[in-house]
């Protein structure tokens, strides 16, 4: 039955992904965390006991630092067509808590999938409208998570090297980078950064992959002028400097023939 428009809502979206992928996204904690709290809300934790009568709990942190939790029980699980569960936010005042019902249905549309989200039994139109705004934002993020490849960023990038030991020494002495991991047989090293990305040096004299010089890695710096001055004090010659409307950068050649950029974003 359609949701009562006074105390329920229905949202429909079509995604470029098979319905198995959509069903997996809504029932897998690691994937759910990627799309459930967009913009300035952060998912703190997702717990799922995926069985009829099993429960779930999703904790999110708002921009003010408050943690909100929503809980429920699974009433129907019909992969990959349908999920039905209860839905209730924890409230400081228990009298405000209201158990609602959430239904997710996945319909094949050729190579695409139509998601029909039905949320019912709200206490009033205000609660319904708040949830409609929240669900709309979440459903806008979902496409990039369920896309065929699901690419969400760059985990690791790097350069080929002819002599791993020589390259590691250059990056340590010229750029001050200390390897997080050094691989045996001169196969290279990897460097972890505070933002979660990793830079690699690979090759070890062609034992793993044939060497070819590259360019395009831009290392982020907070103060390009200071970074350039430091390079010059270490006897490292600049290969080039340039400025665009969005950034400033300087480049040096490493010992292996790769062009290494230091990059400073301009304030927006």
C-alpha positions in Angstrom: 0.0 0.0 0.0 1.2 3.6 -0.7 2.4 5.6 2.3 -0.1 8.0 3.9 1.0 11.4 2.7 0.5 12.9 6.1 2.7 10.5 8.0 4.7 8.8 5.3 6.9 9.5 2.3 7.9 7.7 -0.9 11.1 8.5 -2.8 12.1 7.0 -6.1 15.6 7.0 -7.7 17.2 5.2 -10.6 20.8 4.1 -10.3 23.3 2.8 -12.9 24.0 -0.4 -11.0 22.5 -3.9 -10.6 20.1 -4.3 -7.7 22.4 -6.8 -6.1 24.9 -3.9 -5.6 22.1 -1.7 -4.1 21.0 -4.4 -1.7 24.6 -5.0 -0.7 25.2 -1.3 -0.1 22.2 -1.1 2.4 23.2 -4.2 4.3 27.0 -3.9 4.5 28.4 -1.6 7.3 31.6 -0.6 5.4 29.5 0.5 2.4 26.7 2.1 4.4 29.2 4.3 6.1 30.3 5.8 2.8 26.9 7.3 1.8 24.7 7.4 4.9 25.8 10.7 6.3 26.7 13.2 3.5 28.0 16.7 3.7 29.1 17.8 7.2 27.6 14.8 9.1 30.0 11.9 9.9 29.1 8.3 10.4 30.8 7.2 13.6 29.7 3.5 13.7 27.5 1.0 11.9 26.4 -2.3 13.5 24.3 -4.8 11.6 22.9 -8.2 12.6 21.5 -9.1 9.2 18.7 -11.6 9.9 15.0 -11.5 10.5 14.6 -10.1 14.0 18.2 -9.0 14.0 19.0 -5.4 14.8 21.1 -2.5 13.5 22.4 0.7 15.0 23.9 3.7 13.1 25.7 6.4 15.0 26.3 9.8 13.3 28.0 12.9 14.5 26.6 16.3 13.6 28.7 19.5 13.0 28.2 20.5 16.6 29.8 17.3 17.8 26.6 15.6 19.0 26.2 11.9 18.3 22.8 10.7 17.2 21.8 7.0 17.0 19.1 5.4 15.0 18.1 1.8 15.7 15.8 -0.8 14.3 14.9 -4.5 13.7 14.8 -6.3 10.4 11.3 -7.5 9.6 11.8 -8.7 6.1 15.0 -9.5 4.1 14.4 -10.7 0.5 17.7 -10.3 -1.3 18.1 -8.6 -3.7 14.5 -7.3 -3.9 13.4 -5.9 -0.6 14.3 -4.8 2.9 11.8 -3.9 5.6 12.8 -2.7 9.1 11.7 -0.6 12.0 13.4 2.8 12.5 13.7 4.8 15.7 16.0 7.7 16.8 17.3 7.7 20.3 15.9 10.8 22.0 16.9 12.6 25.2 13.3 12.6 26.1 12.0 9.0 25.7 8.5 10.2 25.2 9.5 11.7 21.9 10.8 8.4 20.5 8.7 7.0 17.7 9.1 3.7 15.9 8.5 4.1 12.2 8.8 1.6 9.3 11.3 1.8 6.5 10.9 -0.2 3.3 13.5 -0.4 0.5 12.6 -2.0 -2.8 14.9 -2.7 -5.7 13.4 -3.0 -9.2 15.4 -4.1 -12.3 15.3 -1.5 -15.1 17.5 -3.2 -17.8 21.0 -2.6 -16.6 19.8 -0.1 -14.0 17.9 -0.3 -10.8 15.0 1.7 -9.4 15.1 2.2 -5.7 11.8 2.9 -4.0 12.2 4.1 -0.4 9.0 4.2 1.6 9.1 5.6 5.2 5.9 5.5 7.2 4.3 6.0 10.6 5.8 9.4 11.4 4.2 11.2 14.4 3.5 14.3 12.3 4.3 16.1 9.0 7.3 17.9 10.6 9.0 14.6 11.4 8.2 13.4 7.9 9.6 16.5 6.2 12.8 16.3 8.3 13.3 12.7 7.2 12.5 13.5 3.5 15.3 16.1 3.5 17.7 13.7 5.1 16.9 10.8 2.7 17.1 13.1 -0.3 20.7 14.1 0.6 21.7 10.5 1.2 20.2 9.3 -2.1 22.2 12.0 -3.9 25.5 10.5 -2.6 24.5 6.9 -3.3 25.3 6.9 -7.1 29.1 7.3 -6.6 29.1 4.4 -4.1 27.2 1.9 -6.2 28.6 2.9 -9.5 30.1 -0.1 -11.4 33.6 0.5 -10.3 32.8 2.4 -7.2 35.9 4.6 -7.4 35.9 7.0 -4.4 39.4 8.5 -4.5 43.1 7.7 -4.8 44.5 5.3 -2.1 48.1 5.1 -3.5 50.1 6.6 -6.3 53.8 6.6 -7.1 56.8 6.5 -9.4 58.9 3.8 -11.1 62.5 3.7 -10.1 65.6 2.2 -11.6 67.6 2.1 -8.3 65.4 1.8 -5.3 68.1 2.5 -2.7 69.2 5.7 -4.6 65.6 6.9 -5.0 64.8 6.3 -1.3 67.9 8.3 -0.3 66.8 11.2 -2.5 63.3 11.4 -1.1 64.7 11.2 2.4 67.4 13.8 1.9 65.7 16.2 -0.5 62.1 16.0 0.6 62.4 14.7 4.2 60.2 11.7 3.5 60.7 8.6 5.8 59.4 5.3 4.4 56.6 3.5 6.2 57.6 0.3 4.4 60.7 -0.7 2.5 60.4 -3.8 0.4 63.2 -6.5 0.0 65.3 -7.1 -3.1 65.4 -3.3 -3.8 61.7 -3.4 -4.9 61.0 0.1 -3.5 59.2 1.7 -0.6 55.9 3.3 0.4 55.2 6.5 2.4 52.0 7.2 4.4 50.7 10.7 4.9 48.4 12.2 7.6 45.5 12.6 5.1 45.4 8.8 4.6 47.1 8.7 1.2 50.2 6.7 0.3 53.0 7.4 -2.1 55.1 4.6 -3.6 58.5 4.0 -5.3 58.5 0.8 -7.3 60.7 -1.1 -9.6 63.9 -2.1 -8.0 65.9 -2.2 -11.2 63.1 -3.6 -13.3 62.6 -6.8 -11.3 58.9 -6.1 -10.9 57.9 -3.8 -13.7 59.9 -2.2 -16.6 61.0 1.3 -15.7 59.5 4.3 -17.3 59.7 7.9 -16.0 56.5 9.6 -15.0 55.2 13.0 -13.9 52.0 14.2 -12.3 52.4 13.5 -8.6 51.7 16.7 -6.7 52.8 16.7 -3.0 50.7 19.2 -1.0 52.6 21.8 1.0 51.3 24.6 3.2 53.9 27.2 2.2 55.4 26.8 -1.3 58.0 29.6 -0.8 59.4 28.0 2.3 59.5 24.6 0.6 61.4 26.0 -2.4 63.8 27.8 -0.1 64.4 24.5 1.8 65.1 22.6 -1.5 67.6 25.2 -2.6 69.4 25.1 0.7 69.8 21.3 0.2 71.3 21.9 -3.2 68.3 20.6 -5.2 67.8 22.5 -8.4 64.3 23.5 -9.6 63.1 22.2 -12.9 60.2 24.6 -13.2 57.8 26.9 -11.3 54.3 27.9 -12.3 51.1 29.4 -11.1 47.5 28.9 -12.1 44.3 30.6 -10.9 43.9 27.9 -8.3 47.4 26.9 -7.2 51.2 27.5 -7.2 53.7 24.7 -7.8 57.4 24.0 -8.2 59.0 20.9 -9.7 62.3 19.1 -9.3 63.8 16.0 -11.0 64.4 13.0 -8.8 67.4 10.6 -9.4 65.3 8.3 -11.6 64.1 10.8 -14.1 60.7 11.5 -12.6 59.3 15.0 -12.2 58.3 15.7 -8.6 55.9 18.6 -7.9 55.3 20.5 -4.7 51.8 22.0 -4.8 50.1 24.8 -2.8 46.4 25.4 -3.2 45.2 29.0 -3.2 42.6 30.0 -0.6 39.1 30.0 -2.1 
